[in-house]
């Protein structure tokens, strides 16, 4: 797979469970289109529900 110059690998961490920071997701985003920090709803397996994960 060819790596694009506009894509960057980022880490998403849970905003609710800041104490342990175990719930992490790795993903890529297009820097050209998304200059702001990314916020997505992802599943937190410790809390067993969907929570907001924010780019660090």
N, C-alpha and C positions, 0 to 999 in steps of 0.2 A: 504494500500500500504506500502510495506517495504522500509524503508529509507536506502540507500546504504552509506557506509562509504566513498566511492570515489566521491560522488556527493556533490556539495555545491550550495546553493542558492545565486544568484548574482543579482545586480541591474544594468540595462543598462540605461544610460542617453544620451540625444541628445547632439552631439558635436557642432552643429550649433547654437542652441538656448540655450546658457549657461546662459542668463540673468534670465529667469524664472525657468528653469529646471522642467517644468511641465510634459513634455513627458518622462515617465519612463516605463520600462518594467522589470518584475521580471521573472527570468528563472533559470534553473540549468545547471551546467556544470560538466563534469568529470575532476577532478583535476589530476588524473593520466595521462590522455592523453593530456590535455590542460593546460599547466603551464603558458602560456602568457595571457595577458589581451584579452578579447574577444571583437571583433568589428563586429557588424551586421548591415545590412541595414533594418531599420524598418520604419513604417509609423508614421509620426508626424502629429497629427490631427490639430494642431494649424497652421502649415505652409501648410498643405494639400498636402504633398509630402513625398516621401521616403527620409530619411536622415540616416547618419551613427550614430549609438548609440554605446557608449563605456562603458565598465565595469568600475565601480568606486571602 
